Every structure is written in C-alpha cells, then in structure tokens.
Amino acid sequence: MDFIDYWVDIRARLDKELTRQIPKLFSAFGPQQIKTVQYIINNGKRIRGCLVCLVNHALGGQIADALPRAVAIECIQAASLIHDDYVDNDTIRRKRPATWTVEGPRRAVLLGDMMFATAIQSMVELSNADGIAVTRAIATVANGAYQEPLLLAKPAAGRALDLNEQTIYERIIYLKTGALFGAACQLGAIAAGAPEERCAHAYAFGARTGEAYQIADDLVEFVSVWGAPQEHTERSPALFPVLNFFCYKTGLTIPCHLAESQHSLHDWCQYIGMDFIGYMKHEIDARVKSAESYVGQFPSNIYGKMLAEAPAKIVAMMSCFSALDPST
C-alpha cells in the first residue's frame, strides 16, 4: 500500500462516516438544513481528513479516535469554501452551483458560521487541546481570507510594489491553506496521545504540505489563464499576488506596455510563461522537502513511509502537474 492507496481507502471510509455523523452533529438543524450540509460536503478530496488519519496511524493511534477529528476538519474546510465562494463571487464549486447561489448569500454565510461553531463544539467535547487546535485554525484561515482581498488590485503602471505587498504572498499561503493542513496533522497526533513536541512537528509537516498544495493550486490557475484567458476573466485578479511575488523574487520588471494593456493579465502571463512555471515548481519542491524533513520525527513504520510520500503525492494530484511534467 502506498499513500494513494491509503487515501482512496480512507476517503471512502470518511464519506461513510460523514454521512453517519452529520445528522448527529447538526441535530439542532432541520431536515432540509442537514440535507444541505450533506450536499455541501459531498465529493470533497478528503485530503485534510486523510492526513488526520495517517498521522494518527503513524503514531500508533486507533482509527476510531481519528475519525471524529477528521470529520471536524472536513466540516471546517467545507464551511470555509462556502464563505470563499460568496466573497470571491464564484458561482460554481465542484462542478455544481456554489452554496450562496442556491441558498442566498445571507443563509449561506450563516450556514458556514454554524458549521464552524459545530466543529469547534465537537472538538471541545473531545479535549481542550482539540478545541484549541481547531479554533486557532479557523481564526487563521479567516485572517488569510480577510487579508487576501487587499492584494487583488493591480498596481498602477510604473509604481513599484512596496515590500509588504511583494512578500505577503508567502504569508497568505500559510494563512489560507497551510494552517488547516497543519491543524489536521496536529489533530491526528492529539488523537494518538502524542506529546506536545511531536504534535508541533506534525503541525509543521502539515503546514508546509498545505503551502505546497496552495502554490500548486495557484499554478493551475496560472496555466488556465495562460492557455485560455477569455474563460477566466472573473477569477484572474486573484493571480496578481502570486505574479507580484514571482517578479519580486526573480527581479523581473514587467514592461509598461504590458502593465497598461487592456488585457494585461494575459499579456503578463504570456511574458513570463515557462519561467513562472519553473520558478513556482521550485517553490513547491522547497516546501515539499521541508515537510518531508519532519517525517524523521515519526516512528519508522509503514504509515511513516506513506507520510513521507504524502507531500509530493498530494501536490501531484493537481491536474496541471501531470500535463507539465510526465514524471509526476
């Protein structure tokens, strides 16, 4: 069994567990609201929930202790997507209408809030450490979402970005994605009864894995704009932070005629092209290696081996990587 085999098996198990647990967790909801929650959570990749279970297994824990924590993480992830879709004005999620387009903005936002609160309650009831882990994760993800819109506006032609604008991308990928991956791995360690130091190592492993995953996600967005700009006009502004980051890190200056062009984003993508792809893959690889460096803190067993494979395998799930590099 390798990591992908494990993920496929755990994903199926988590799907069944979510179907069983959601009516209990959200028992204060009416039947229609429970049905809506189940619909929202369906079809997720379950990567974060899988990491809860894998870290737990690697540390000698029992799957029965990991599953409630994995369910909570998946609920938190689903709730964050409800909010993200509304804030970003995205109308499609997993090839289906986004929740806010069906429920309306007010009900969608409140539903996300209730899902966050329910996940927190379920973890507090398990232990103080579990409650603190998920509360911090939700606050950190919200902080990332709050800061990100400040970066979406294109700088005026000829104006250099200040240092904070140029480097904040690295902080955003931690806040948006790294923190929840980190919390998932931390919960797996808590479920196994691991000491605080090992829980901290698990968190760091997850955070670096999540950052690599977020950069890969942004790279998918770049490739889609690069190849078919007319299909991505609404989502395109979200690329400016990562493009600014790339230009700052490489010392590249965008020519004024591109910055002033009516179709500047696509022109920008065409201008930096494969250089951008190569550099961002370098950034991904650096975080994958950083994540892998923490695996030595775990016992040497079959699950530890799968844990070592996980960061690279999770990144390789992103569709553009197999197209850009057949070796992945």
Helices and strands as residue ranges (DSSP letters): H 3-25, H 31-41, H 47-58, H 63-88, E 92-93, E 96-97, H 99-103, H 105-126, H 128-147, G 148-151, H 163-173, I 174-178, H 179-191, H 196-227, G 229-231, G 236-239, H 240-250, H 256-259, H 264-293, G 295-297, H 302-316, H 319-324
